């Protein structure tokens, strides 16, 4: 039995401080997604019923191509952050948690690269 005060036993074992950065990153990415989703919806409505050539012409604009790549990057970054929180909270086997975190990060990077390459191919007319 310890004669130490319970507060003294836990002092110095508090938060690592990384949680607030993660929380802030999720909020910033969600705000950026809100704005970019409005742009995606506007572009979708503008291109509704258009043929492939019209869609390709719209995406050949550097602004639209850049916004599409930014949208894809933000979507996959936000998804990775959210899945990381779920995995860290609900997976209690350390090796499985690590493997899932690596898998989610890898999958989000690959999905973003595929999206960016497809957007560039569409924009550049390849």
Backbone as ProteinMPNN parsed JSONL, in Angstrom:
{"seq_chain_A": "XXXXXXXXXXXXXXXXXXXXXXXXXXXXXXXXXXXXXXXXXXXXXXXXXXXXXXXXXXXXXXXXXXXXXXXXXXXXXXXXXXXXXXXXXXXXXXXXXXXXXXXXXXXXXXXXXXXXXXXXXXXXXX", "coords_chain_A": {"N_chain_A": [[0.843, -1.175, 0.0], [0.513, 2.167, -0.82], [1.674, 5.233, 0.454], [1.394, 7.446, -0.883], [-0.219, 10.294, -2.244], [-3.156, 10.059, -4.28], [-3.312, 11.912, -6.419], [-0.656, 12.629, -6.743], [0.382, 10.251, -7.703], [-0.549, 10.113, -10.335], [0.375, 12.387, -11.503], [2.157, 13.923, -14.108], [1.607, 11.945, -15.877], [-0.165, 12.641, -17.768], [-1.994, 13.9, -20.591], [-0.559, 13.514, -23.829], [-0.59, 15.592, -25.51], [-0.956, 15.443, -28.223], [-3.508, 14.98, -29.002], [-5.053, 17.324, -29.187], [-4.012, 18.571, -31.446], [-4.707, 16.706, -33.392], [-7.496, 16.782, -33.196], [-7.943, 19.448, -33.965], [-6.961, 19.334, -36.59], [-8.843, 17.649, -37.78], [-11.112, 19.293, -37.618], [-10.363, 21.526, -39.169], [-9.962, 20.28, -41.656], [-12.552, 19.424, -42.136], [-13.908, 21.852, -42.432], [-12.657, 22.855, -44.731], [-13.463, 20.861, -46.474], [-16.196, 21.357, -46.507], [-16.374, 23.761, -47.954], [-15.158, 22.945, -50.369], [-16.886, 20.916, -51.143], [-19.152, 22.353, -51.767], [-18.21, 23.578, -54.086], [-17.811, 21.272, -55.699], [-20.455, 20.351, -55.918], [-21.588, 22.549, -57.26], [-20.141, 22.41, -59.688], [-20.982, 19.894, -60.545], [-23.741, 20.327, -60.938], [-23.567, 22.252, -62.929], [-22.488, 20.747, -64.974], [-24.384, 18.86, -65.435], [-26.018, 16.651, -67.52], [-24.29, 17.184, -69.557], [-22.019, 16.289, -72.217], [-19.145, 14.048, -72.576], [-17.026, 15.488, -73.716], [-17.579, 18.132, -72.997], [-17.388, 17.971, -70.22], [-14.726, 17.255, -70.02], [-13.555, 19.532, -71.099], [-14.255, 21.39, -69.142], [-12.815, 20.373, -66.971], [-10.277, 20.739, -67.901], [-9.475, 23.204, -67.248], [-7.076, 24.826, -65.275], [-7.767, 25.723, -62.712], [-10.137, 24.256, -62.036], [-9.152, 21.619, -62.217], [-7.161, 21.703, -60.259], [-8.72, 22.248, -57.99], [-10.237, 19.906, -57.913], [-8.263, 17.997, -57.37], [-7.388, 18.953, -54.904], [-9.761, 18.611, -53.465], [-9.969, 15.777, -53.503], [-7.63, 15.115, -52.086], [-8.169, 16.286, -49.581], [-10.477, 14.892, -48.839], [-9.51, 12.236, -48.538], [-7.545, 12.626, -46.586], [-9.09, 13.549, -44.416], [-10.718, 11.308, -44.073], [-8.792, 9.426, -43.335], [-7.937, 10.5, -40.884], [-10.315, 10.27, -39.365], [-10.798, 7.47, -39.414], [-8.512, 6.661, -38.1], [-8.973, 7.563, -35.482], [-11.179, 5.952, -34.771], [-10.019, 3.39, -34.935], [-7.952, 3.605, -33.007], [-9.503, 3.953, -30.722], [-11.133, 1.654, -30.52], [-9.814, -0.735, -31.177], [-8.017, -3.039, -29.469], [-5.848, -4.673, -29.48], [-2.494, -4.481, -29.751], [-0.742, -5.078, -31.953], [-2.552, -5.557, -34.039], [-3.853, -3.098, -34.105], [-1.741, -1.406, -34.914], [-1.202, -2.531, -37.444], [-3.637, -2.062, -38.773], [-3.72, 0.749, -38.724], [-1.523, 1.369, -40.346], [-2.391, 0.162, -42.716], [-4.73, 1.657, -43.311], [-3.646, 4.228, -43.673], [-1.947, 3.74, -45.864], [-3.843, 2.878, -47.78], [-5.373, 5.215, -48.084], [-3.457, 6.97, -49.132], [-2.828, 5.674, -51.551], [-5.359, 5.722, -52.784], [-5.705, 8.483, -53.041], [-3.574, 9.092, -54.791], [-4.355, 7.664, -57.086], [-6.729, 9.04, -57.678], [-5.72, 11.638, -58.141], [-4.029, 11.2, -60.347], [-5.901, 10.305, -62.236], [-7.462, 12.619, -62.454], [-5.558, 14.417, -63.465], [-4.985, 13.154, -65.9], [-7.448, 13.433, -67.172], [-7.619, 16.228, -67.231], [-5.388, 16.951, -68.75], [-5.86, 15.723, -71.088], [-5.038, 13.174, -71.795]], "CA_chain_A": [[0.0, 0.0, 0.0], [1.31, 3.372, -0.975], [1.292, 6.379, 1.273], [1.393, 8.586, -1.795], [-1.5, 10.875, -2.614], [-3.553, 9.613, -5.623], [-2.965, 12.926, -7.403], [0.788, 12.555, -6.97], [0.664, 9.049, -8.501], [-0.884, 10.321, -11.743], [1.005, 13.606, -12.011], [3.176, 13.633, -15.115], [1.143, 10.885, -16.772], [-1.326, 13.201, -18.445], [-2.111, 13.883, -22.041], [0.678, 13.749, -24.57], [-0.768, 16.845, -26.231], [-1.185, 15.206, -29.651], [-4.942, 14.905, -29.257], [-5.611, 18.614, -29.599], [-3.602, 18.785, -32.843], [-5.525, 15.803, -34.206], [-8.849, 17.324, -33.168], [-7.919, 20.654, -34.78], [-6.791, 18.925, -37.99], [-10.143, 17.16, -38.253], [-12.034, 20.415, -37.777], [-9.93, 22.315, -40.327], [-10.226, 19.538, -42.895], [-14.0, 19.406, -42.382], [-14.283, 23.168, -42.955], [-12.19, 22.9, -46.119], [-14.354, 19.98, -47.238], [-17.48, 22.03, -46.668], [-16.231, 24.698, -49.07], [-14.875, 22.21, -51.601], [-18.092, 20.182, -51.528], [-20.007, 23.33, -52.453], [-17.662, 23.71, -55.443], [-18.092, 20.026, -56.429], [-21.881, 20.357, -56.246], [-21.795, 23.556, -58.301], [-19.617, 21.864, -60.942], [-21.867, 18.799, -60.942], [-24.978, 20.904, -61.479], [-23.225, 22.928, -64.184], [-22.189, 19.745, -65.997], [-25.479, 17.885, -65.532], [-26.501, 16.465, -68.878], [-23.247, 17.503, -70.537], [-21.309, 15.128, -72.75], [-17.782, 13.861, -72.083], [-16.17, 16.569, -74.213], [-17.84, 19.321, -72.174], [-16.813, 17.712, -68.897], [-13.275, 17.303, -70.177], [-13.204, 20.942, -71.286], [-14.357, 22.043, -67.832], [-11.725, 19.898, -66.12], [-8.979, 21.146, -68.439], [-9.127, 24.455, -66.574], [-6.178, 24.561, -64.138], [-8.485, 25.959, -61.455], [-11.014, 23.12, -61.753], [-8.324, 20.436, -61.968], [-6.537, 21.889, -58.947], [-9.749, 22.096, -56.959], [-10.601, 18.488, -57.839], [-7.173, 17.303, -56.677], [-7.463, 19.402, -53.511], [-10.921, 17.936, -52.878], [-9.615, 14.372, -53.269], [-6.652, 15.067, -51.0], [-8.828, 16.606, -48.316], [-11.38, 13.781, -48.51], [-8.767, 11.079, -48.041], [-6.899, 13.018, -45.335], [-10.132, 13.569, -43.391], [-11.111, 9.912, -43.838], [-7.705, 8.78, -42.594], [-8.0, 10.978, -39.502], [-11.485, 9.683, -38.711], [-10.578, 6.037, -39.207], [-7.475, 6.521, -37.081], [-9.624, 7.722, -34.174], [-11.987, 4.755, -34.514], [-9.112, 2.264, -34.682], [-7.28, 3.807, -31.719], [-10.462, 3.834, -29.628], [-11.854, 0.39, -30.421], [-8.971, -1.915, -31.39], [-7.223, -3.099, -28.25], [-4.686, -5.537, -29.68], [-1.505, -3.519, -30.244], [-0.246, -5.43, -33.289], [-3.649, -5.347, -34.984], [-4.046, -1.651, -34.203], [-0.66, -0.878, -35.745], [-1.399, -3.002, -38.818], [-4.781, -1.354, -39.349], [-3.344, 2.147, -38.949], [-0.66, 1.396, -41.536], [-3.233, -0.176, -43.868], [-5.605, 2.799, -43.608], [-2.827, 5.312, -44.232], [-1.514, 3.301, -47.191], [-5.007, 2.881, -48.672], [-5.738, 6.609, -48.374], [-2.435, 7.526, -50.026], [-3.021, 5.064, -52.874], [-6.611, 6.241, -53.349], [-5.461, 9.862, -53.468], [-2.725, 9.088, -55.989], [-5.188, 7.235, -58.219], [-7.634, 10.155, -57.986], [-4.951, 12.747, -58.708], [-3.581, 10.806, -61.687], [-7.085, 10.308, -63.107], [-7.827, 14.018, -62.697], [-4.558, 14.992, -64.367], [-5.187, 12.585, -67.239], [-8.637, 14.077, -67.727], [-7.331, 17.642, -67.47], [-4.372, 17.115, -69.79], [-6.348, 15.118, -72.317], [-4.324, 11.936, -72.137]], "C_chain_A": [[0.885, 1.233, 0.0], [0.767, 4.478, -0.087], [1.175, 7.641, 0.409], [-0.041, 9.023, -2.123], [-1.88, 10.399, -4.022], [-3.213, 10.629, -6.717], [-1.474, 12.872, -7.727], [1.148, 11.343, -7.824], [0.409, 9.277, -9.987], [-0.246, 11.576, -12.33], [2.116, 13.238, -12.99], [2.762, 12.548, -16.09], [-0.072, 11.349, -17.566], [-1.255, 13.062, -19.947], [-0.77, 14.161, -22.697], [0.597, 15.043, -25.361], [-1.056, 16.667, -27.705], [-2.671, 15.204, -29.985], [-5.533, 16.216, -29.732], [-5.225, 18.94, -31.038], [-4.467, 17.943, -33.776], [-6.953, 16.332, -34.307], [-8.943, 18.552, -34.064], [-7.788, 20.315, -36.263], [-8.102, 18.414, -38.572], [-11.106, 18.311, -38.502], [-11.658, 21.268, -38.983], [-10.233, 21.587, -41.63], [-11.728, 19.476, -43.177], [-14.485, 20.759, -42.906], [-13.858, 23.317, -44.417], [-13.084, 22.03, -46.991], [-15.721, 20.61, -47.461], [-17.438, 22.981, -47.864], [-16.016, 23.963, -50.39], [-16.084, 21.407, -52.073], [-19.077, 21.114, -52.224], [-19.524, 23.518, -53.891], [-17.981, 22.469, -56.279], [-19.565, 19.978, -56.833], [-22.195, 21.368, -57.345], [-21.327, 23.028, -59.657], [-20.504, 20.732, -61.45], [-23.168, 19.295, -61.542], [-24.699, 21.569, -62.823], [-22.998, 21.93, -65.314], [-23.286, 18.699, -66.144], [-25.992, 17.838, -66.969], [-25.476, 16.769, -69.951], [-22.589, 16.222, -71.037], [-19.874, 15.108, -72.214], [-16.877, 15.012, -72.508], [-16.355, 17.846, -73.389], [-17.242, 19.157, -70.781], [-15.292, 17.794, -68.957], [-12.8, 18.742, -70.361], [-13.259, 21.695, -69.957], [-13.196, 21.641, -66.933], [-10.35, 20.279, -66.665], [-8.556, 22.508, -67.894], [-8.212, 24.133, -65.388], [-6.865, 24.761, -62.786], [-9.336, 24.749, -61.086], [-10.215, 21.859, -61.462], [-7.663, 20.526, -60.595], [-7.525, 21.713, -57.81], [-10.161, 20.632, -56.804], [-9.527, 17.696, -57.101], [-7.162, 17.691, -55.201], [-8.63, 18.738, -52.787], [-10.585, 16.484, -52.552], [-8.629, 14.251, -52.113], [-7.277, 15.313, -49.646], [-9.772, 15.491, -47.882], [-10.599, 12.626, -47.898], [-8.006, 11.393, -46.757], [-7.908, 12.983, -44.188], [-10.591, 12.144, -43.051], [-10.052, 9.186, -43.016], [-7.712, 9.217, -41.13], [-9.159, 10.335, -38.745], [-11.313, 8.205, -38.435], [-9.504, 5.784, -38.159], [-8.076, 6.627, -35.682], [-10.418, 6.473, -33.82], [-11.086, 3.576, -34.17], [-8.447, 2.414, -33.322], [-8.232, 3.622, -30.543], [-10.994, 2.42, -29.436], [-11.041, -0.859, -30.704], [-7.967, -1.958, -30.245], [-6.048, -4.063, -28.337], [-3.645, -4.691, -30.4], [-1.04, -3.823, -31.666], [-1.317, -5.203, -34.353], [-3.91, -3.853, -35.18], [-2.995, -1.029, -35.116], [-0.86, -1.265, -37.206], [-2.554, -2.265, -39.492], [-4.465, 0.115, -39.626], [-2.464, 2.296, -40.183], [-1.484, 1.131, -42.785], [-4.125, 1.001, -44.274], [-4.801, 3.935, -44.236], [-2.386, 4.98, -45.652], [-2.674, 3.362, -48.184], [-5.42, 4.304, -49.037], [-4.73, 7.263, -49.311], [-2.615, 6.983, -51.432], [-4.282, 5.61, -53.541], [-6.438, 7.686, -53.814], [-4.62, 9.904, -54.737], [-3.51, 8.673, -57.224], [-6.122, 8.369, -58.644], [-6.894, 11.307, -58.661], [-4.486, 12.426, -60.124], [-4.75, 10.813, -62.661], [-7.512, 11.739, -63.439], [-6.848, 14.673, -63.66], [-4.696, 14.448, -65.781], [-6.393, 13.217, -67.922], [-8.333, 15.527, -68.104], [-6.358, 17.848, -68.626], [-4.754, 16.439, -71.096], [-5.633, 13.856, -72.728], [-5.279, 10.772, -72.285]], "O_chain_A": [[1.873, 1.317, 0.73], [-0.442, 4.626, 0.09], [0.9, 8.736, 0.9], [-0.942, 8.196, -2.258], [-1.008, 10.337, -4.889], [-2.862, 10.237, -7.83], [-1.086, 13.054, -8.881], [2.112, 11.393, -8.589], [1.094, 8.683, -10.82], [-0.324, 11.799, -13.538], [2.918, 12.344, -12.721], [3.493, 12.257, -17.037], [-0.901, 10.54, -17.982], [-0.545, 12.213, -20.486], [0.043, 14.935, -22.192], [1.618, 15.54, -25.836], [-1.372, 17.642, -28.386], [-3.046, 15.407, -31.14], [-6.418, 16.225, -30.587], [-6.021, 19.522, -31.774], [-4.904, 18.416, -34.825], [-7.546, 16.328, -35.386], [-9.895, 18.695, -34.831], [-8.436, 20.943, -37.101], [-8.434, 18.709, -39.72], [-11.839, 18.304, -39.491], [-12.533, 21.69, -39.739], [-10.703, 22.194, -42.593], [-12.134, 19.477, -44.339], [-15.386, 20.803, -43.744], [-14.61, 23.841, -45.238], [-13.427, 22.408, -48.111], [-16.333, 20.407, -48.509], [-18.356, 23.0, -48.683], [-16.616, 24.311, -51.407], [-16.282, 21.236, -53.276], [-19.758, 20.709, -53.165], [-20.337, 23.608, -54.811], [-18.378, 22.591, -57.439], [-19.889, 19.607, -57.962], [-22.974, 21.082, -58.253], [-22.027, 23.178, -60.658], [-20.748, 20.625, -62.652], [-23.647, 18.753, -62.538], [-25.502, 21.462, -63.75], [-23.281, 22.226, -66.474], [-23.128, 17.744, -66.905], [-26.35, 18.863, -67.55], [-25.765, 16.626, -71.139], [-22.605, 15.197, -70.354], [-19.446, 16.015, -71.501], [-16.042, 15.459, -71.722], [-15.387, 18.557, -73.119], [-16.659, 20.092, -70.232], [-14.653, 18.335, -68.055], [-11.756, 19.124, -69.833], [-12.406, 22.539, -69.682], [-12.652, 22.477, -66.212], [-9.354, 20.152, -65.952], [-7.406, 22.916, -68.061], [-8.536, 23.262, -64.581], [-6.573, 24.046, -61.827], [-9.271, 24.265, -59.955], [-10.563, 21.104, -60.554], [-7.613, 19.541, -59.858], [-7.209, 21.102, -56.788], [-10.406, 20.17, -55.689], [-9.845, 16.82, -56.296], [-6.949, 16.838, -54.34], [-8.502, 18.347, -51.627], [-10.88, 16.008, -51.455], [-8.778, 13.379, -51.257], [-6.956, 14.631, -48.672], [-9.86, 15.177, -46.695], [-10.984, 12.097, -46.856], [-7.836, 10.509, -45.917], [-7.618, 12.452, -43.116], [-10.822, 11.82, -41.886], [-10.378, 8.422, -42.108], [-7.515, 8.394, -40.236], [-8.992, 9.904, -37.604], [-11.641, 7.731, -37.347], [-9.575, 4.806, -37.415], [-7.717, 5.853, -34.794], [-10.34, 5.988, -32.691], [-11.359, 2.843, -33.219], [-8.381, 1.45, -32.559], [-7.811, 3.178, -29.475], [-11.278, 2.02, -28.307], [-11.541, -1.963, -30.488], [-7.17, -1.037, -30.068], [-5.328, -4.246, -27.357], [-3.874, -4.234, -31.52], [-0.954, -2.917, -32.494], [-1.02, -4.714, -35.443], [-4.16, -3.403, -36.299], [-3.319, -0.221, -35.987], [-0.708, -0.434, -38.101], [-2.451, -1.887, -40.659], [-4.891, 0.663, -40.643], [-2.633, 3.227, -40.97], [-1.302, 1.799, -43.802], [-4.253, 1.3, -45.461], [-5.233, 4.533, -45.222], [-2.443, 5.83, -46.54], [-2.506, 3.843, -49.304], [-5.779, 4.566, -50.184], [-5.115, 8.031, -50.193], [-2.562, 7.739, -52.402], [-4.27, 5.924, -54.731], [-6.962, 8.071, -54.859], [-4.919, 10.665, -55.657], [-3.349, 9.264, -58.291], [-6.285, 8.627, -59.837], [-7.381, 11.882, -59.634], [-4.542, 13.284, -61.005], [-4.609, 11.278, -63.792], [-7.881, 12.032, -64.577], [-7.255, 15.4, -64.567], [-4.545, 15.19, -66.752], [-6.354, 13.503, -69.118], [-8.741, 15.997, -69.166], [-6.488, 18.804, -69.391], [-4.048, 16.568, -72.097], [-5.627, 13.506, -73.908], [-4.85, 9.654, -72.572]]}, "name": "protein", "num_of_chains": 1, "seq": "XXXXXXXXXXXXXXXXXXXXXXXXXXXXXXXXXXXXXXXXXXXXXXXXXXXXXXXXXXXXXXXXXXXXXXXXXXXXXXXXXXXXXXXXXXXXXXXXXXXXXXXXXXXXXXXXXXXXXXXXXXXXXX"}
